[in-house]
Amino acid sequence: MQSAASPKPPNFADSIRSVQTIEEVARRPSPAPRPNALAFDGELLWMGSLETERLYAIDPRTWGVREEAQAPGKPYGMVAIGDEFRVVCGETAEDHRIIRKFVPGHGFKKEGAIPCPDDTGSYLGYDGDLLYVSQFYNRKIISVDDAGHFGTPIPAPHDICGQVVIEGLFYLITTEDEDTDEYFLTRIDARDGKVKSEDVARVPFKARSLAFDGRRFWTNHRAQHEIVAFTAEGAPQ
């Protein structure tokens, strides 16, 4: 379950005027309503729907669905780790947030489940060593090791609506107010122990989740049931 929203800082409107806007390069209909989780496995774009509580493996070239799988709850965020995935699921009527292992062709595994810290978590990233879970309203990114131990939180400047790790840097979808269309692609560098953050670009819609295919970012325009590919100057592409 998620915590209450954070207050908007003073002069926020002034601070965003000079930020570039992302360049959309594709906008496609989601294969299921309310797309939320996204991850790229090197070949396929995986999406998790809050409406159907299923995962869908999408071929980005044909936009055909190669595989589907039932999730044990609402799939909020996911990330590829080798041939497997980790998925944040909101389970039971209380929306308990649990990180679960998913193996394509075999489904979700009961073993290795990790409850999110403080029962709060939405999106996942992976840097080749550690898993990271982000907390939307708490504005934190927290590492998770194989034993389920949590590391020191990394603070984010805004609410976190998606994340992906690229070459040791965190790229986030963020917002100060989820009810507006003021969303951002935010970059965080925490590699030397000193957290540095920058809003790289504006995202002019209510975006959810973030994935990267080596050339383009992918996110969801959940309210429109669409999946969007984009680039931004100064970001990987």
JOTAGI-V968834 format. One record per residue. N is the residue number from 1. PSI is psi as a letter, one per 20 degrees, with the letter a starting at -180 (NA if undefined). NEAR is the number of other ideal C-beta (glycine too) atoms within 8 Angstrom. Layout:
((N;PSI;NEAR) (N;PSI;NEAR))
This chain:
((1;q;9) (2;q;7) (3;r;8) (4;q;4) (5;q;7) (6;q;8) (7;q;4) (8;p;6) (9;q;6) (10;q;3) (11;k;6) (12;g;9) (13;h;6) (14;h;6) (15;i;7) (16;i;11) (17;h;6) (18;j;3) (19;p;10) (20;r;8) (21;q;8) (22;q;13) (23;o;7) (24;p;8) (25;i;7) (26;q;7) (27;o;8) (28;q;9) (29;p;6) (30;q;13) (31;i;8) (32;q;11) (33;q;8) (34;l;10) (35;p;18) (36;f;15) (37;q;16) (38;q;18) (39;q;12) (40;p;12) (41;j;8) (42;i;4) (43;g;4) (44;q;10) (45;o;14) (46;p;16) (47;q;15) (48;p;18) (49;p;17) (50;h;11) (51;g;7) (52;i;6) (53;l;10) (54;q;12) (55;q;16) (56;p;13) (57;o;12) (58;p;14) (59;o;12) (60;h;8) (61;g;4) (62;i;4) (63;k;7) (64;q;6) (65;p;9) (66;h;7) (67;q;9) (68;q;8) (69;q;10) (70;p;8) (71;q;14) (72;j;7) (73;a;10) (74;p;12) (75;o;17) (76;g;14) (77;q;18) (78;r;16) (79;q;12) (80;p;12) (81;n;8) (82;c;4) (83;j;4) (84;r;9) (85;q;14) (86;p;14) (87;p;17) (88;o;18) (89;p;14) (90;o;10) (91;q;10) (92;r;6) (93;h;3) (94;i;5) (95;l;9) (96;p;10) (97;p;16) (98;p;12) (99;p;16) (100;q;12) (101;p;12) (102;p;15) (103;o;10) (104;p;9) (105;i;4) (106;i;5) (107;a;7) (108;q;11) (109;q;10) (110;h;4) (111;q;5) (112;j;6) (113;p;9) (114;o;8) (115;p;9) (116;q;13) (117;p;10) (118;k;6) (119;k;8) (120;p;13) (121;q;14) (122;g;13) (123;q;16) (124;q;16) (125;r;13) (126;p;12) (127;j;8) (128;i;3) (129;g;3) (130;q;9) (131;q;13) (132;p;15) (133;p;16) (134;q;17) (135;p;18) (136;f;11) (137;h;11) (138;i;8) (139;l;11) (140;q;11) (141;p;16) (142;p;15) (143;q;10) (144;p;13) (145;a;9) (146;h;3) (147;i;4) (148;j;7) (149;p;6) (150;q;7) (151;a;9) (152;p;5) (153;q;7) (154;p;11) (155;q;7) (156;q;15) (157;i;8) (158;r;11) (159;q;13) (160;p;17) (161;j;15) (162;q;14) (163;q;16) (164;q;12) (165;p;11) (166;o;8) (167;l;4) (168;i;7) (169;q;10) (170;p;14) (171;p;16) (172;q;18) (173;p;17) (174;r;14) (175;q;13) (176;h;11) (177;o;8) (178;i;8) (179;i;3) (180;a;7) (181;k;6) (182;n;9) (183;r;13) (184;q;16) (185;o;16) (186;p;15) (187;p;12) (188;p;13) (189;o;11) (190;k;10) (191;h;6) (192;j;5) (193;i;4) (194;o;5) (195;p;8) (196;p;7) (197;q;10) (198;p;6) (199;o;13) (200;h;13) (201;q;14) (202;q;13) (203;o;13) (204;k;7) (205;r;9) (206;n;10) (207;q;15) (208;p;11) (209;r;16) (210;p;16) (211;r;12) (212;p;12) (213;j;9) (214;h;3) (215;h;5) (216;q;11) (217;q;15) (218;p;15) (219;r;16) (220;p;14) (221;n;13) (222;g;12) (223;h;5) (224;j;6) (225;l;10) (226;q;11) (227;p;16) (228;p;14) (229;q;12) (230;r;13) (231;r;11) (232;p;13) (233;p;6) (234;i;5) (235;r;12) (236;q;6) (237;NA;6))
